[in-house]
Each structure stands twice: as structure tokens, then as C-alpha cells.
Amino acid sequence: MAISGNPKKLAQDIADGYFSLSPPLLRPYTAVDLKTLASQLNLVQRDLRQEQIPLDDVLALKARNNKLQRVNQALNLLRGYCQKRRIAL
């Protein structure tokens, strides 16, 4: 089953906390879909790390760190799922 919609938007929704990954949700996706999702998550992660936020803006720093944490968690879950299923990313 292909990813419905834009994979980049799905990665951004994961970073924003609107969507959460779990192994049962990954089951219908093919290896190509999982690779696409992993690459888009890596792009979103890179974009988040490139943001320049002033150190006095504590709320913005916290929001960015929460987004990075969600993306890292999704990537770790995706890597573990693919490793268990023997899918090379």
C-alpha cells in the first residue's frame, strides 16, 4: 500500500506531533514506501537542525527540541521495524 498523500507532509506531521508511528501502522507499507518515509524524516530532521533560534527564546528552543525528539523516535522505530523485517534502508 502506497503512502497516501505527500510523504514530506507526513514527516512534518510526525515532527509536529499530529501523527505517531507504531509497528502496526507500518505493516501495510512496502519497502519502497518505508525508504521514502525514512528519507523524508531525515530531510525534516536536517531542516529542524538548520533553524537558527536565539538562545533567549526558550519556548521556541523547547518546541524545536520536541520536534527533533519526535523525528528521532520515529526514525528509531522505523529502523528497528525494518531491521526486524530485514528491509535495508
KOLDRENRO-324896 format. One record per residue (C-alpha): chain; z, x, y. Coordinates in pm, 1 decimal. Last residue first. Example, Ala and Ser with C-alpha at 12.3 -4.5 7.8 and 13.67 -1.06 7.14 Angstrom:
// KOLDRENRO-324896
+--------+----------+----------+----------+
| chaine |        Z |        X |        Y |
+--------+----------+----------+----------+
|      A |    714.0 |   1367.0 |   -106.0 |
|      A |    780.0 |   1230.0 |   -450.0 |
+--------+----------+----------+----------+
// end
This chain:
// KOLDRENRO-324896
+--------+----------+----------+----------+
| chaine |        Z |        X |        Y |
+--------+----------+----------+----------+
|      A |    443.5 |   1717.6 |    128.9 |
|      A |    400.8 |   1752.3 |   -245.0 |
|      A |    491.6 |   1441.7 |   -445.9 |
|      A |    705.6 |   1510.6 |   -748.4 |
|      A |    875.3 |   1167.0 |   -739.9 |
|      A |   1218.8 |   1325.5 |   -694.4 |
|      A |   1078.2 |   1576.4 |   -446.2 |
|      A |    904.6 |   1297.7 |   -255.9 |
|      A |   1226.0 |   1095.8 |   -229.9 |
|      A |   1424.1 |   1401.3 |   -122.9 |
|      A |   1165.5 |   1493.2 |    139.7 |
|      A |   1158.9 |   1136.0 |    274.1 |
|      A |   1538.4 |   1115.0 |    291.5 |
|      A |   1554.9 |   1449.7 |    470.4 |
|      A |   1280.4 |   1341.9 |    711.6 |
|      A |   1454.7 |   1011.2 |    784.3 |
|      A |   1786.8 |   1187.1 |    849.2 |
|      A |   1619.5 |   1439.7 |   1077.1 |
|      A |   1448.3 |   1158.7 |   1270.5 |
|      A |   1775.2 |    967.5 |   1308.2 |
|      A |   1959.2 |   1281.1 |   1422.0 |
|      A |   1690.2 |   1363.1 |   1674.7 |
|      A |   1715.7 |   1011.6 |   1817.8 |
|      A |   2094.8 |   1041.2 |   1841.4 |
|      A |   2058.1 |   1379.2 |   2012.8 |
|      A |   1818.2 |   1230.4 |   2266.8 |
|      A |   2053.8 |    940.3 |   2341.4 |
|      A |   2350.5 |   1176.4 |   2379.7 |
|      A |   2158.1 |   1401.4 |   2615.1 |
|      A |   2050.7 |   1099.7 |   2820.8 |
|      A |   2411.2 |    977.8 |   2841.0 |
|      A |   2542.3 |   1322.0 |   2941.1 |
|      A |   2311.1 |   1370.0 |   3236.3 |
|      A |   2483.2 |   1680.7 |   3379.2 |
|      A |   2287.2 |   1910.3 |   3146.9 |
|      A |   1954.9 |   1803.2 |   3292.8 |
|      A |   1710.6 |   1682.9 |   3026.0 |
|      A |   1390.3 |   1869.4 |   2945.1 |
|      A |   1218.0 |   1695.7 |   2655.7 |
|      A |   1046.3 |   1938.9 |   2419.4 |
|      A |   1289.6 |   1867.5 |   2135.1 |
|      A |   1200.4 |   1499.9 |   2141.7 |
|      A |    828.7 |   1577.7 |   2127.8 |
|      A |    880.2 |   1808.2 |   1829.1 |
|      A |   1077.8 |   1541.2 |   1644.8 |
|      A |    809.0 |   1282.6 |   1718.8 |
|      A |    546.7 |   1519.7 |   1579.4 |
|      A |    755.1 |   1592.5 |   1268.1 |
|      A |    801.2 |   1218.4 |   1212.1 |
|      A |    424.2 |   1177.4 |   1239.5 |
|      A |    368.3 |   1449.1 |    978.1 |
|      A |    620.3 |   1291.2 |    742.6 |
|      A |    464.2 |    945.4 |    784.7 |
|      A |    118.6 |   1081.2 |    709.2 |
|      A |    245.0 |   1263.2 |    400.3 |
|      A |    416.6 |    944.6 |    281.3 |
|      A |     99.0 |    742.9 |    334.3 |
|      A |   -106.8 |    998.3 |    141.3 |
|      A |    140.5 |    990.4 |   -148.6 |
|      A |    114.9 |    612.6 |   -168.2 |
|      A |    365.3 |    368.8 |    -21.8 |
|      A |    515.0 |     82.6 |   -225.6 |
|      A |    836.7 |    276.9 |   -310.0 |
|      A |    928.0 |    391.3 |     39.9 |
|      A |   1127.6 |     77.7 |    128.2 |
|      A |   1330.2 |    107.8 |   -194.9 |
|      A |   1411.8 |    471.7 |   -105.7 |
|      A |   1553.4 |    386.2 |    239.3 |
|      A |   1413.9 |    425.0 |    588.3 |
|      A |   1557.1 |    263.1 |    899.4 |
|      A |   1370.3 |     79.6 |   1171.5 |
|      A |   1473.5 |     -8.0 |   1527.3 |
|      A |   1683.2 |    307.9 |   1566.3 |
|      A |   1479.3 |    467.0 |   1844.1 |
|      A |   1375.4 |    757.1 |   1619.1 |
|      A |   1272.3 |    519.2 |   1340.6 |
|      A |   1076.1 |    311.7 |   1591.4 |
|      A |    904.0 |    630.1 |   1711.9 |
|      A |    803.3 |    714.8 |   1355.0 |
|      A |    669.0 |    360.8 |   1304.5 |
|      A |    475.0 |    389.5 |   1630.7 |
|      A |    321.2 |    715.7 |   1508.2 |
|      A |    226.7 |    547.6 |   1177.8 |
|      A |     35.4 |    271.9 |   1366.2 |
|      A |     28.9 |    -65.1 |   1198.8 |
|      A |     89.1 |   -147.2 |    835.2 |
|      A |    132.4 |    167.2 |    630.3 |
|      A |   -100.2 |    140.9 |    335.0 |
|      A |      0.0 |      0.0 |      0.0 |
+--------+----------+----------+----------+
// end
